[in-house]
């Protein structure tokens, strides 16, 4: 059973924001998300937490400044998701702007696995350009104890930049920049990997400035030109949009809307048929992010990174088209896997369990995380899906997604302590995690995961609720109001506005056999609405939770309601 509930909102906080000049509805939305002071909604760069607050950021800056001035060869080792790709692009572009000799290497998901492994170190050391002097990890590395040791044994220094939660042992790197490492008091613990790398560049530029590296012949570069990449990686990695992350995203979106973006970002907007002039977080998270991620899931994220690092407009467009084709292929694979997963679940009855674990030897390793997310959304249960790790069939890799109140990485940590020989390796966040197991141990993991679920999850936690911002007055169903909402920054932990209200259903019909198209009536007003991936018809009168979107047809903008849920 799913309930529609209204977020609590402090009228006092809303009134303070209104007096500051905010639109009354926007003030109510912000207040319901915990904003109580006017300066908390400011998104100027001056609002960023300074780099000095990030532990070891200045140590990293000294290490990089020395490498640049000594012309040491640096190599970025990236993750194969959108955060990793954008972090790599920020590192490569930024270090080149600052005079560094820099290249990149990205592990292949299927061949090399995740992070700075000894195999990746060996691959880096045997590259055509020779052994690098310094390896820089982006969006990975905090768990790469063996990989860093392998690099040290070869005389290669390592700088780790990451945001994932650390294990019991930290790698012996020259410097580690991670807000979640022990002792770091940086307040924005949920900054993405791309944000961490951007902060390192800010500290590096300050260090080079102190050394007198800039003059009329070598002017100080502007790093704010990288914020389109920072915004994309931050939104696509679904990290919480606290005040600091909202500044990074808002500044990036502002530059994109003004046309000041990398050629690859512009090409991805074009490939996704989105208008960059009205770019929003939805575009980054649901249009650009998936196209970049498709490369890492099905092929090689080097394609995505080249798209983000090239200055050749034609090459960027060629790569964006390839990524768009891959994304369509990814969607087809995902749809087949999802249907197979639902068929498997029909015999299991997930309502009787607190968790979902599924394994199919025919599934594609690159798409299991998306399918786990779809199952989590459909059944409101922490979900893991597994695929074979390699052709040997001896091991499987799993990807998990969770619900509020169930910390997925902590659950894996508990299982590993209870059954030390079960999990080969694991890592992740509260809402997403991954692990490797012996294939024969999948049933054992299923039981252990369910045991934790039964301990941690109450009936209330397992009951889905759709949080809304309540009723919206009729006067605000306008394209201008939608434009105002879209101009703000919304995302994980700072959710986009969802309103609710009672409507009469004037008509309803299926579109493409899988989307419910509706005409809703309230008073004298009629509204076009659509409920994506929903086929069951609604009663004549129903309570609808919905988002507002602007739908342009023949040059005329109209408001459309995107249904999130409905109860009769």
C-alpha positions in Angstrom: 0.0 0.0 0.0 1.4 3.4 -1.0 0.4 6.5 0.9 0.5 10.1 -0.3 1.7 12.4 2.5 2.4 16.1 2.6 5.8 17.4 3.7 5.9 19.4 6.9 6.7 23.1 6.3 7.5 25.8 8.9 5.2 28.8 8.2 7.7 31.0 10.1 10.6 29.9 7.9 8.5 30.3 4.7 7.5 33.8 5.8 11.2 34.8 6.4 12.0 33.7 2.9 9.1 35.5 1.4 10.2 38.7 3.1 13.6 38.1 1.5 11.9 38.4 -1.9 11.2 34.8 -2.7 8.0 33.7 -4.6 5.6 32.4 -1.9 5.4 28.9 -3.4 9.1 28.7 -3.8 9.5 29.9 -0.2 7.2 27.1 1.0 9.1 24.5 -1.0 12.5 25.6 0.4 11.2 25.8 3.9 9.8 22.2 3.6 13.3 21.1 2.7 14.9 22.6 5.8 16.0 26.0 4.4 15.3 28.5 7.2 17.7 31.4 6.4 17.8 33.5 3.2 21.6 33.0 2.7 21.0 29.2 2.5 19.4 29.6 -0.9 22.3 31.7 -2.3 24.3 29.8 -4.9 27.2 32.1 -5.7 30.7 30.7 -5.7 31.5 32.6 -2.6 29.2 30.3 -0.7 31.5 27.3 -1.3 33.2 25.7 1.6 36.9 26.7 1.2 39.4 24.0 0.0 41.5 24.3 3.1 38.6 22.7 5.1 39.1 19.5 3.1 41.7 17.3 4.8 44.9 16.8 2.9 43.7 18.9 0.0 46.7 21.2 0.5 49.0 18.2 0.7 47.6 17.1 -2.7 48.1 20.6 -4.1 51.8 20.5 -3.1 52.3 17.1 -4.6 50.7 18.1 -7.9 52.5 21.5 -8.0 55.8 19.7 -7.6 54.9 17.3 -10.3 53.9 20.1 -12.7 57.1 22.1 -12.1 59.3 19.0 -12.4 57.3 18.0 -15.5 56.6 14.6 -14.0 54.2 12.4 -16.0 50.8 12.0 -14.4 48.1 9.5 -15.2 44.5 9.6 -14.0 42.8 6.3 -13.1 39.1 6.8 -13.4 35.9 5.0 -12.4 33.6 3.8 -15.2 30.5 5.7 -14.3 29.4 9.3 -15.0 30.9 10.7 -11.8 34.2 9.0 -12.7 34.1 10.2 -16.3 33.4 13.8 -15.4 36.0 13.7 -12.6 38.6 12.4 -15.0 37.7 15.1 -17.5 38.0 17.8 -14.8 41.4 16.4 -13.8 42.7 16.2 -17.3 41.4 19.6 -18.5 42.3 21.3 -15.2 45.8 19.9 -14.9 46.5 20.7 -18.5 45.4 24.3 -17.9 47.8 24.4 -15.0 50.7 23.1 -17.0 50.6 19.4 -16.2 51.7 16.5 -18.4 48.6 14.4 -17.9 46.8 11.4 -19.5 44.1 9.0 -18.3 43.4 5.3 -18.0 40.0 3.9 -17.3 39.4 0.3 -16.2 37.1 -1.8 -18.3 34.2 -3.0 -16.1 34.2 -6.5 -17.5 38.0 -7.0 -17.7 39.6 -5.1 -14.8 36.9 -4.6 -12.2 36.6 -1.5 -10.0 39.3 0.8 -8.7 43.1 0.9 -8.7 43.9 -2.8 -8.7 47.4 -4.3 -9.1 46.4 -5.3 -12.6 45.6 -1.7 -13.5 48.9 -0.5 -12.0 50.7 -3.1 -14.1 48.8 -1.9 -17.2 49.6 1.7 -16.4 53.3 0.9 -15.9 53.5 -0.9 -19.3 51.8 1.7 -21.3 53.1 3.0 -24.6 54.2 6.3 -23.0 56.2 4.6 -20.3 55.8 4.3 -16.6 54.0 7.3 -15.0 55.5 9.1 -12.1 52.2 9.8 -10.4 48.9 8.0 -10.5 45.8 10.1 -9.5 42.6 8.2 -8.7 39.3 9.9 -9.2 36.0 8.6 -7.8 37.9 5.5 -6.5 41.0 4.5 -4.6 40.0 4.7 -1.0 39.7 0.9 -0.9 42.7 0.2 -3.2 45.1 -1.0 -0.5 46.7 -3.6 -2.8 46.8 -1.4 -5.8 48.5 1.5 -4.1 51.0 -1.0 -2.6 51.7 -2.3 -6.1 52.3 1.2 -7.4 54.6 2.0 -4.5 56.6 -1.2 -5.2 57.2 0.1 -8.7 58.3 3.5 -7.5 55.0 5.2 -8.6 53.5 7.8 -6.3 49.7 7.8 -5.8 47.3 10.6 -5.0 43.8 9.2 -4.1 40.8 11.5 -4.6 37.6 9.8 -3.7 34.3 10.2 -1.8 33.4 6.6 -1.0 33.3 5.3 2.6 36.7 3.9 3.6 37.3 0.4 5.0 39.3 -0.5 8.1 42.6 0.1 6.3 43.6 3.1 4.2 45.9 2.8 1.2 49.5 4.0 1.7 49.2 6.8 -0.8 51.2 10.0 -0.8 48.0 11.9 -0.1 44.3 11.0 0.3 41.6 13.6 -0.3 38.3 12.2 0.8 35.7 14.0 3.0 34.7 10.6 4.5 38.2 9.6 5.7 38.8 9.5 9.4 39.5 12.9 10.9 38.2 15.0 8.0 35.9 17.7 9.2 34.8 18.9 5.8 31.0 19.6 6.2 29.9 18.4 2.8 30.4 14.7 3.3 28.2 13.9 0.3 30.3 15.8 -2.3 30.7 13.7 -5.5 34.0 12.4 -6.8 34.1 15.1 -9.5 33.6 17.7 -6.7 36.5 16.4 -4.8 38.8 16.7 -7.9 37.5 20.2 -8.5 38.5 21.2 -5.0 41.9 19.7 -5.4 42.4 21.9 -8.5 41.3 25.0 -6.6 43.9 24.2 -3.9 46.5 23.5 -6.6 45.9 26.8 -8.4 46.3 28.6 -5.0 49.6 26.7 -4.4 50.9 27.6 -7.8 49.9 31.2 -7.2 52.0 31.2 -4.1 54.9 29.9 -6.0 54.6 32.8 -8.5 53.8 30.5 -11.4 51.5 33.0 -13.1 52.4 36.2 -14.9 51.5 38.1 -18.1 53.0 35.3 -20.2 51.3 32.6 -18.2 48.0 34.0 -16.9 46.1 32.3 -14.1 43.5 30.0 -15.6 39.8 30.2 -14.7 38.6 26.9 -13.2 34.9 27.9 -13.2 34.8 26.8 -16.9 34.9 23.2 -15.5 31.7 23.6 -13.5 29.4 22.2 -16.3 31.3 18.9 -15.8 31.1 19.2 -12.0 27.3 19.7 -12.2 26.8 16.7 -14.5 28.8 14.3 -12.4 27.2 15.5 -9.1 23.7 15.1 -10.3 24.3 11.8 -12.2 25.9 10.3 -9.1 22.7 11.0 -7.1 24.6 12.4 -4.1 22.7 14.5 -1.6 22.3 18.1 -2.8 23.4 19.9 0.4 24.1 23.6 0.2 27.6 23.1 -1.1 26.6 20.7 -3.8 23.7 23.0 -4.8 26.2 25.8 -5.4 28.3 23.5 -7.7 25.3 22.4 -9.6 23.7 25.8 -9.9 26.9 27.4 -11.2 27.3 24.6 -13.7 23.7 24.9 -15.0 24.1 28.6 -15.2 27.1 28.2 -17.5 25.3 25.6 -19.6 22.3 27.8 -20.1 24.5 30.6 -21.3 26.2 28.2 -23.9 29.5 28.2 -21.9 30.1 24.5 -21.8 32.5 21.8 -23.1 31.9 20.7 -26.7 31.0 17.2 -25.4 28.4 18.5 -23.0 26.8 20.5 -25.9 26.9 17.4 -28.1 25.2 15.3 -25.5 22.4 17.8 -25.1 22.0 17.7 -28.9 22.0 13.9 -29.0 19.4 13.8 -26.2 17.2 16.3 -28.0 17.3 18.6 -25.0 17.6 22.4 -25.1 20.7 23.5 -23.2 19.3 27.0 -22.9 16.8 25.7 -20.4 19.0 23.0 -18.9 17.8 21.5 -15.6 18.9 18.9 -13.1 16.5 16.5 -14.8 18.4 16.9 -18.1 21.7 16.1 -16.4 20.3 13.1 -14.4 18.0 11.5 -16.9 19.3 12.5 -20.3 23.1 13.2 -20.3 24.1 11.0 -17.4 22.6 7.7 -18.8 24.3 8.3 -22.1 27.7 8.6 -20.5 27.0 5.7 -18.2 26.0 3.5 -21.2 29.7 3.5 -22.3 30.9 2.3 -19.0 28.2 -0.3 -18.8 28.3 -1.8 -22.3 31.7 -0.9 -23.7 34.6 1.3 -22.6 34.2 4.6 -20.6 37.1 6.0 -22.6 34.6 6.9 -25.3 32.7 9.0 -22.7 35.8 10.6 -21.4 37.1 11.5 -24.9 33.7 13.1 -25.5 34.2 15.3 -22.5 37.8 16.2 -23.1 37.9 16.8 -26.8 37.8 20.4 -28.1 36.9 19.2 -31.6 33.2 20.0 -32.0 32.8 17.4 -34.8 34.5 14.7 -32.9 32.4 15.5 -29.8 29.2 15.1 -31.9 30.4 11.8 -33.4 31.1 10.4 -29.9 27.8 11.7 -28.5 26.0 9.9 -31.3 27.8 6.7 -30.4 26.9 7.1 -26.8 23.3 7.7 -27.7 23.2 4.5 -29.7 24.8 2.6 -26.8 22.2 4.0 -24.5 19.4 2.7 -26.7 21.0 -0.7 -26.6 21.4 -0.5 -22.8 17.7 0.3 -22.5 16.8 -2.8 -24.6 19.0 -5.1 -22.5 17.7 -3.6 -19.3 14.1 -4.1 -20.4 14.7 -7.7 -21.1 16.5 -8.2 -17.8 13.8 -6.4 -15.8 11.1 -8.5 -17.3 13.1 -11.7 -16.5 13.5 -10.4 -12.9 9.8 -9.7 -12.6 9.0 -13.2 -13.9 11.4 -14.7 -11.4 9.8 -12.7 -8.6 6.3 -13.8 -9.5 7.2 -17.2 -8.1 8.9 -15.8 -5.0 6.2 -13.2 -3.8 8.5 -10.4 -2.6 5.8 -9.0 -0.3 6.7 -11.8 2.1 10.3 -10.7 2.3 12.1 -7.5 3.4 14.8 -7.7 0.7 15.2 -8.9 -2.9 18.2 -10.8 -4.3 18.2 -12.2 -7.8 20.9 -13.9 -10.0 20.7 -14.9 -13.6 23.8 -16.2 -15.4 22.6 -14.6 -18.7 22.4 -11.1 -17.3 24.8 -8.3 -18.4 27.1 -7.2 -15.7 26.9 -3.6 -16.8 23.1 -3.2 -16.3 22.5 -5.1 -13.1 22.6 -1.9 -11.0 19.9 -0.3 -13.1 17.7 -3.4 -12.8 18.3 -3.4 -9.0 17.1 0.2 -8.9 14.0 -0.7 -10.9 13.1 -3.5 -8.5 13.7 -1.3 -5.5 11.4 1.3 -7.0 8.7 -1.2 -7.8 8.7 -3.2 -4.6 10.2 -0.7 -2.1 12.7 -3.3 -0.9 16.5 -3.1 -0.7 17.5 -5.1 -3.8 20.6 -6.8 -5.2 21.0 -8.3 -8.7 23.9 -10.5 -9.7 25.6 -11.4 -12.9 28.6 -13.6 -13.7 31.9 -11.8 -13.0 33.7 -13.5 -15.9 33.6 -16.5 -18.3 34.8 -18.9 -15.7 31.5 -18.8 -13.9 33.1 -19.1 -10.5 32.3 -15.6 -9.2 29.4 -13.2 -9.5 29.2 -9.4 -9.2 26.3 -7.9 -7.5 24.9 -4.3 -7.5 22.4 -3.1 -4.9 20.0 -0.2 -4.4 18.4 0.6 -1.1 15.5 2.5 0.5 15.5 5.2 3.1 16.5 3.9 6.5 18.6 0.9 5.3 22.3 1.7 4.9 23.4 -0.7 2.2 27.2 -0.6 2.7 26.7 -1.0 6.5 24.5 -4.0 5.8 27.3 -5.6 3.7 29.8 -4.7 6.4 27.7 -6.5 9.0 27.3 -9.6 6.8 31.1 -9.7 6.2 31.7 -9.6 9.9 29.1 -12.3 10.6 30.3 -14.5 7.8 34.0 -13.6 7.1 34.4 -16.1 4.2 31.3 -15.1 2.3 32.0 -11.7 0.6 35.2 -11.5 -1.5 35.0 -7.7 -1.6 32.4 -4.9 -1.3 32.0 -1.1 -1.2 29.6 1.7 -1.8 27.2 4.1 -0.1 24.0 4.1 2.0 21.8 3.8 -1.1 24.0 2.0 -3.6 26.7 -0.7 -3.2 28.4 -3.5 -5.0 30.1 -6.8 -4.1 31.7 -9.9 -5.4 30.8 -13.5 -4.3 31.5 -17.0 -5.2 28.7 -18.1 -7.5 27.8 -21.0 -5.2 27.4 -18.6 -2.3 24.5 -16.6 -3.8 21.8 -18.5 -1.8 23.9 -18.0 1.4 24.2 -14.3 0.7 20.4 -14.1 0.0 19.7 -15.6 3.4 22.2 -13.4 5.2 20.9 -10.2 3.5 17.3 -11.1 4.3 18.3 -11.7 8.0 19.7 -8.2 8.2 16.6 -6.8 6.5 14.3 -8.5 9.1 16.4 -7.0 11.9 16.7 -3.4 10.5 13.4 -2.8 8.6 10.1 -2.2 10.3 6.7 -2.5 8.7 6.6 1.3 8.6 9.9 1.5 6.7 8.7 -1.1 4.2 5.5 0.9 3.5 6.0 3.2 0.6 5.1 6.8 1.0 5.1 9.5 -1.7 6.0 12.8 -0.2 4.4 15.8 -1.8 4.3 19.6 -1.3 0.5 19.5 -1.0 -2.0 21.5 -3.0 -1.0 23.9 -5.7 -3.3 26.9 -6.4 -4.9 27.0 -9.9 -3.1 30.3 -10.7 0.2 28.6 -10.8 -0.5 26.0 -13.6 1.4 28.2 -16.1 4.6 27.7 -18.2 6.1 30.7 -16.5 5.7 29.1 -13.1 7.2 25.8 -14.4 10.1 27.8 -15.8 10.7 29.3 -12.3 10.7 25.8 -10.7 13.0 24.4 -13.4 15.5 27.3 -12.8 16.1 26.1 -9.2 18.4 23.2 -8.3 16.6 20.0 -7.2 17.9 16.5 -6.7 18.8 13.8 -4.2 18.1 15.0 -0.6 16.6 18.2 -2.0 13.7 16.7 -4.0 12.0 18.3 -6.9 8.5 19.7 -6.2 5.7 17.2 -6.2 2.2 18.5 -5.6 -1.0 16.6 -4.9 -4.7 17.1 -5.2 -8.0 15.6 -6.1 -9.1 15.5 -9.8 -11.9 14.1 -11.9 -10.7 11.8 -14.7 -12.2 13.1 -17.9 -10.4 10.6 -20.2 -7.7 8.0 -20.0 -5.9 5.9 -22.7 -2.7 4.0 -23.2 0.1 5.4 -25.2 2.5 2.9 -26.9 0.8 0.2 -24.7 2.8 1.3 -21.6 2.0 4.9 -20.6 -1.3 6.1 -19.2 -2.4 9.4 -20.8 -5.0 11.4 -18.9 -7.2 14.4 -19.0 -7.7 15.7 -15.5 -10.4 18.2 -14.4 -10.6 20.4 -11.4 -13.2 23.1 -11.3 -13.2 24.8 -14.7 -9.7 23.8 -15.5 -8.5 20.8 -17.6 -5.0 19.4 -17.5 -3.1 17.0 -19.7 -1.3 14.4 -17.7 0.7 11.3 -18.3 1.8 8.4 -16.0 4.8 6.8 -17.5 5.2 3.0 -17.3 1.7 2.6 -15.8 -1.1 0.7 -17.5 -3.9 0.3 -14.9 -6.8 2.7 -15.3 -7.9 5.0 -12.6 -11.3 5.6 -10.9 -13.5 8.6 -12.0 -12.2 10.7 -9.1 -8.7 10.2 -7.6 -6.0 11.9 -5.6 -2.9 12.5 -7.8 0.7 13.2 -6.8 2.3 15.0 -9.8 5.2 17.1 -11.1 4.8 20.0 -13.4 6.4 20.1 -16.8 6.2 22.4 -19.8 5.1 20.7 -23.0 5.7 22.7 -26.2 3.6 21.8 -29.3 3.7 23.9 -32.5 5.6 26.7 -30.7 3.0 26.9 -27.9 4.0 26.0 -24.3 1.4 24.2 -22.2 1.6 22.8 -18.7 1.6 19.0 -18.4 1.2 17.0 -15.2 3.7 14.1 -14.8 1.9 11.6 -12.5 4.1 10.1 -9.7 1.3 8.2 -8.0 -2.5 8.2 -7.7 -5.0 6.7 -5.2 -8.7 6.3 -5.7 
